Amino acid sequence: MTSTASADNVAVLESIQRRVLWLAALTVHHANTRPNPDGTKVGGHQASSTSVVSLMTALYFSALREGDVVATKAHASPVLYAIEYLRGRLGADDLRSLRVLGGLQAYPSRRKNPSIIDLSTGSMGLGAVTASFAALAGRYVDGRWGRRPPERFVAMVGDAELDEGNVWESLLEEHVAGLGNLLWIVDMNRQSLDRVTPDTRRRQVADWFKGAGWRVIELRWGRRLQSLFARPDGARLRSRLEGMSNAEYQSLLRRPAGAVRKALVTDPDGQVDAALDRRRQSETWAATTSPPSSKPSRRRGASAPSRA
């Protein structure tokens, strides 16, 4: 924190974030417990939504400016709908209509819900590609006819969406890399629906974007963990976390507080244990498993932040 004002702002965002998360989870729960003629559940991607709730709360309630256009992560649509409910653009009945014929779509759809959706983001990877070429088209329109395009184009994608070939086809377009009104936010949550993300992916993603001419900003650790890293023995704890495989890191999220500390303390000289000393087990669990309150960079330029 650099000032009382910024601390107050973060506190407000965290309060909003809790409401967004509760509404998103309840919306998905309702969709799966309402009467269904064939008795099947409809899903809802709760984990994928949870992994971006901090980013999307900060984006919509702090970072966005008038005129910005957003392509939301497709699997985070419940979070988007919860945000739009809090903004007064959706009602409670709308939230109850998730995945109902004629109701809110599983993937944000500009055609079916135009009042709240800027860009459609299904199928997977489409949102990032659409935002990129829309930004390119906007620059052409401005240069050719002097008509001011939207302020910025923001695309939020999951790391598994980067498996889609059309994503990299758009990134390799030379003129896309030079745009100053395009921001990509890549949610590196280390998993997809059918596998744990390969361990090399979180390092490769930044290299791939840099190789395509993009400026990359990484947002990796939350404030709680950063406070632990600042302790005399915190460097060893940071090294322990950064050296974890994706599968091992994912397992921490499902462990109770005491088991998280036990899983972290593996070094024979006890330095990780020293870094966690005098911390209650619940504090260690919260620091390790809770998503950080982060917001996308507002610097000019195209970016692909990555958080492991």
Salt bridges, closest charged atoms under 4 A:
GLU14 OE2 - ARG223 NH2 2.66
ASP68 OD2 - ARG152 NH2 2.63
GLU84 OE2 - ARG87 NH1 3.27
GLU84 OE2 - ARG89 NH1 3.34
ASP93 OD1 - ARG96 NH1 2.52
GLU151 OE2 - ARG65 NH2 3.59
GLU151 OE1 - ARG148 NH2 2.76
ASP163 OD2 - ARG195 NH2 3.09
ASP163 OD1 - ARG201 NH1 3.09
ASP187 OD2 - LYS73 NZ 2.74
ASP187 OD1 - ARG307 NH2 3.88
GLU242 OE2 - ARG238 NE 2.99
GLU248 OE2 - ARG240 NH2 2.79
ASP267 OD2 - ARG236 NH1 3.68
ASP269 OD2 - ARG236 NH1 3.26
ASP273 OD1 - ARG261 NH2 3.11
ASP277 OD2 - ARG278 NH1 3.18
GLU283 OE2 - ARG280 NH2 3.89
